[in-house]
Amino acid sequence: YTVSLTIVGDCGTEFITRMVTISGITPPTADFASESQVCVGDMVTFTDGSSGIGITSYDWDFGQDASPATANTAGPHTVVYSSGGTKTVNLDVTNAEGGNSKINIVTVDSLPQANYNYALNGGFQTFGFDNQSIAGVTYSWAFGDGDFSTDENPIHTFLNNGSYDVVLIVENSCGKDTLKQTIDISNVSIFGSLDGLEVSVFPNPSNGNFTLQFSTMKNN
């Protein structure tokens, strides 16, 4: 750099010029901080911690399903993720001497979603429950007859006929979700005979799966 000094006095003007050399400027070092684990829909704040002289540009990429997806200032920046998973966040910084990058990982946990199917399991009053929930950690079942379970895929026997509201509550660190379905229980509803055999068909109504039971008829 050329540095000039002008001195003006009663006796005249004096000019002094000197060359100044600046050395030791290096490329910057990119760095930033944020929460490392959040839930879908939470606000995540990214704070720049880069070091170096004369940083001229910032290039942020916040990863999949981030809003906003990118930024080009130092920040801090607030981001929301619309899906769960592992998000790769990248920051590039540059100055006159070069550039540098930093990558961090943010884990985004999904909200739980309760879902299940059920079918007869070994008898006309015994049902197996197939848990189809998403992102669950703990499970709480209420079968509507006073019995409960914390199994992921329980088997339950209803002792009496009737309609039962079966409730599944699914929880994780981000919250909980609930699903209720009604099961109608009927022991034996159709009778008949065939060549000395008593034929029973159950349950009725049926979800498409039913049982045929044959037994020897008793003579009066």
Order of alpha helices (4+ residues) and beta strands (2+ residues): beta-beta-beta-beta-beta-beta-beta-beta-beta-beta-beta-beta-beta-beta-beta-beta-beta-beta-beta-beta-beta
